Amino acid sequence: MDIKKVTMHSLEKLFEDILDKKVTQANVLWCGVRIQVSKYGQTTSQRVADLYKRRRSAGECILCGEKVRKINKVTGKKYRLCDYHREKIDHK
């Protein structure tokens, strides 16, 4: 997860989203201080599974987060990997 610089207004919005449980993970930089938001007590495999689901549902590559553009002809859904990772992993 990349660190994003935020303003005071967007930091307030982030806290509101956390209280409303709209955001479960965030990594932001404010005035030189890194603020990391994540679920407490979650195992690594649960975090990876959540990341996989979130990226898959958003149409992003599950490894790098880049938008996937090609659609699988058999299933009619977008591939789970971008062109680079499909070439590197799936087509060995």
Phi, psi and omega in degrees: 000127181282149176274131180244135174284137182232158175264174179298320180296314181289333175292319176298319179296320178298316179295322177296318179295325177294317179295326178277000180061032174274334181243130177248340178219137177202154179215102187234159179240122181225118180052041178079005180248127177274129178245120180247128178245124177206165180288136181276135175081008180276136180285165180298318181295326177291320178296318179295318179297319178295318178297316178301311180298316182296314180290321181296316181290334179273357180076031180251157175297133184288344180267315187245345178088004178286147180297134177267130184255330185275148181249137176291125184291331183284312184268337182081006179254164177291149176297159180274346181239149175289173182301318181298311182286331174296317178295320184284320187258306188284332187252038180285000000 
